[in-house]
Amino acid sequence: MGGLSQTHILVTRAAEQASSFGHLLQAAGAEVLEMPTIAITPPSSWAELDGRSPNGSASIG
């Protein structure tokens, strides 16, 4: 038995991240339920970010 035996864990990570994390928890003995609550997708528009520098201020030039 792993260190997490008799432990129930709800994994709410994005679907593409949940399985690998869930497998690690299961390997440690946890009973895992995967229920992704977010989806990581690109924004509908990049307009707000166009012309911005990485520090958040408007770019020069």
Backbone torsions as a table, in degrees:
resi	resn	phi	psi	omega
1	MET	NA	140.9	178.6
2	GLY	-84.1	175.6	-179.3
3	GLY	-65.8	-15.4	-179.6
4	LEU	-107.7	17.8	-178.9
5	SER	-60.3	145.8	-177.4
6	GLN	64.2	22.4	177.6
7	THR	-112.4	132.2	177.5
8	HIS	-105.4	128.2	-177.2
9	ILE	-128.5	129.8	175.4
10	LEU	-96.6	119.5	179.9
11	VAL	-100.4	117.6	-177.1
12	THR	-109.2	15.4	178.2
13	ARG	-64.7	163.7	175.7
14	ALA	-56.7	149.5	-174.0
15	ALA	-52.3	-40.8	-177.4
16	GLU	-72.6	-10.5	177.4
17	GLN	-107.6	-21.9	-171.1
18	ALA	-65.3	-42.4	-174.3
19	SER	-62.3	-48.4	-177.4
20	SER	-65.0	-38.7	178.4
21	PHE	-68.0	-42.8	178.4
22	GLY	-60.4	-38.6	179.0
23	HIS	-65.3	-38.4	177.4
24	LEU	-63.5	-43.0	179.0
25	LEU	-65.1	-41.7	178.4
26	GLN	-63.0	-38.9	178.8
27	ALA	-62.7	-27.0	178.0
28	ALA	-88.0	1.4	174.6
29	GLY	103.7	-0.2	-177.9
30	ALA	-78.1	152.6	169.4
31	GLU	-94.6	119.9	-170.2
32	VAL	-112.8	135.4	171.0
33	LEU	-118.3	119.9	179.1
34	GLU	-94.2	124.5	179.0
35	MET	-144.1	81.6	-178.2
36	PRO	-57.8	132.9	-179.8
37	THR	-111.7	-6.4	177.0
38	ILE	-133.0	159.0	173.2
39	ALA	-126.4	132.2	179.2
40	ILE	-94.8	112.9	-178.6
41	THR	-135.7	159.4	175.8
42	PRO	-69.7	156.9	178.5
43	PRO	-66.5	156.4	178.2
44	SER	-68.0	-24.4	177.9
45	SER	-148.1	141.8	176.3
46	TRP	-96.1	3.6	-173.3
47	ALA	-53.6	-43.1	-179.5
48	GLU	-63.7	-27.8	-177.8
49	LEU	-92.7	-20.1	178.7
50	ASP	-60.3	133.4	177.9
51	GLY	81.6	6.8	178.5
52	ARG	-101.7	145.6	174.5
53	SER	-88.5	167.2	-178.2
54	PRO	-59.6	-24.1	-179.5
55	ASN	-87.2	1.6	173.6
56	GLY	97.9	-8.8	178.9
57	SER	-91.1	161.3	178.2
58	ALA	-63.4	140.7	-179.4
59	SER	-77.4	156.4	-179.4
60	ILE	-105.2	128.4	169.8
61	GLY	95.9	NA	NA
